[in-house]
């Protein structure tokens, strides 16, 4: 089976399981935050039993400044730049830290750390994230 990761995220679960996330097929691959509340709620219902061991793998295109901050209380998030340069801002205890990644580079957003990004002219990112209980707030 071939999966277009730009449209259909994959859930990695305990015991080495992996399966596409049903119900995301209609989501736009161009903006990460266009995922509807219904789609995210369906993902949480389908994967809640995996708890902090589950991860959502997705690829998305982003450009310009993100309009929100987000954090993942259940674990670390890995972000990999595929194209473009992305400037991530992490709100750590000692202030805001900026991490810039270019194609082939990755960063880790630690558990519970608020983060946002500026992606300039745009580019593709792969995120491996603990999707459950992710929180957002306006930037």
Number of C-alpha atoms within 10 A of each C-alpha: 2 4 11 13 16 20 18 22 25 20 22 21 18 13 7 7 9 15 13 17 19 13 14 19 16 11 17 16 22 16 14 17 15 11 14 13 10 11 18 17 13 16 20 17 11 13 21 15 12 14 16 19 16 24 26 22 24 21 25 20 19 23 18 13 17 18 13 15 18 18 26 23 19 20 21 19 23 16 21 20 21 19 17 18 21 26 16 22 18 22 18 13 8 6 8 13 12 14 14 16 20 16 15 10 13 17 15 15 20 18 14 18 18 21 23 20 22 18 21 14 12 16 20 22 26 19 21 22 24 25 25 24 16 16 14 15 10 9 11
